[in-house]
Amino acid sequence: MKNKAIYLTAMLAALPVADASAQGAAFPAKPIKIIVPFAPSGPNDIIARLVGQKLNELWGHAIVIDNRGGAGGTIGVELATKAPADGYTLVMGGSSSLAVAPGLYPKLAYDPLRDLVAISNVAFVPYAVAINPHVPAKNVRELIAASKAQKSGLTFGSSGSGSMSHLAAELLKASSGANLLHVPYKGTAPSVTDVMAGQIDMMIADYAALAPFEKIGKLRLIAVAGSRRAAVAPQLPTIAESGVKGYAVDAWFGIVAPAGVPKDIVAKLNTAIVNGVKSADVRARFGELGYEGIGDTPEQFTATIKADIEKFGRVIKAAGIRAD
């Protein structure tokens, strides 16, 4: 009996073990789910579906888009952190849910740097400064001066308290000393409508949502908010170029997964996503939408998330911003 037990132990030891590298070699072996923490049809959803299409073309497995909106994108991201760390559940996170949320929600149920692993930043969405034509300013310097010339200052709209449009304007205010008063709205569209009507003076928002109204003379666009000029509007200087040194707000969307996904699977996902983002058809579609593809490494994306958590955390604390 003792000899038989020794024999069985030796046989079991000789069997091959399914290690992480073997799992990565077989990945993917079934459909992959991408959680989109917002409703369908928004930038987050559109970008996720473009990524999903390229993964489907590459691997032949279905890519399931699961829209789980609510609480500024945090509900969907939290759901992803509770999924198995096997690479089959991804989430299309964004600046709001991965970088802004930690400073905005004191009791956030996840830590983006601890509970998630970065796969790749996918796309940059340019934001622009739009003013009503009645505002006596043709550039950012003149806008700041105009705000200081009025005791009550200038009013700026946003898509909601704690939104990227809100934080972008608060950072401008803090960085330049501009006299700006926040007027929150429930969404970008009503805010843009009131800028055009002259009910409020300005806002900083997605360039694609503003450009059509500039063409018909309802808005004046004077700068972009990002760290570089936007390919879709190269004629517009950045706010930093316009005299507000160090200013930059880059709105981005990228793929993350639950922490613990094996490194070889992270690498395989990264390669596939980056190749998809850089493909001719995706680049063309991004151009039509006014977006810019990124496609970086997990390490670079992690650094972006970390830097933006710190930046927006400072803005939120200084301005006393609270989530709606």
HUBEL-V235550 format. One record per helix or strand. SS is the DSSP state (h for helix, s for strand). FROM is the first residue (numbers start at 1). LEN is the number of residues. Records with the same first field share a line. If there is no record, write none. Layout:
BEGIN
SS=FROM-LEN / FROM-LEN
END
This chain:
BEGIN
h=2-13 / 20-7 / 43-17 / 71-11 / 95-10 / 112-4 / 140-10 / 164-13 / 188-10 / 207-9 / 231-3 / 263-15 / 280-10 / 298-22
s=32-5 / 63-5 / 89-6 / 116-10 / 127-5 / 154-5 / 180-5 / 202-5 / 220-5 / 238-1 / 251-8 / 291-3
END
